[in-house]
Amino acid sequence: MTLEYRLYLLGAVNIAAFLVFVWDKIQAKRGKRRTSEWRLLLFTMVGGELGAVCAMALARHKVSKRSFLWKFYPSFLVGAGANYAVLTI
């Protein structure tokens, strides 16, 4: 797998994570069915941590929910490790 392909893959995962977080915020405002926290954290752990952080900052989503943040921080570190592994292997 070439570096270029791996960068495209990480970009796609981060875009997907961003969209899932923003979609959850939209659904929350509408009072509709939400994306589970487990799924949000999964997108973060598979390498979408930058997309997740950008969505949280821009949409102000999940930033004041301490119980989520306590789970998010370790997920962020796992995602950063996944990004490092994909880019260096």
JOMO-V19942 format. One record per backbone hydrogen bond with DSSP energy under -1.0 kcal/mol. CO is the residue of the C=O (numbers start at 1). NH is the residue of the N-H. If there is no record, write none. Layout:
co:nh
CO:NH
CO:NH
//
This chain:
co:nh
2:6
3:7
4:8
5:9
6:10
7:11
8:12
9:13
10:14
11:15
12:16
13:17
14:18
15:19
16:20
17:21
18:22
19:23
20:24
21:25
22:26
23:27
24:28
25:29
26:30
27:32
36:40
37:41
38:42
39:43
40:44
41:45
42:46
43:48
44:47
48:52
49:53
50:54
51:55
52:56
53:57
54:58
55:59
64:66
65:69
66:70
68:72
69:73
71:75
72:76
73:77
74:78
75:79
76:80
77:81
78:82
79:83
80:84
81:85
82:86
83:87
84:88
85:89
//
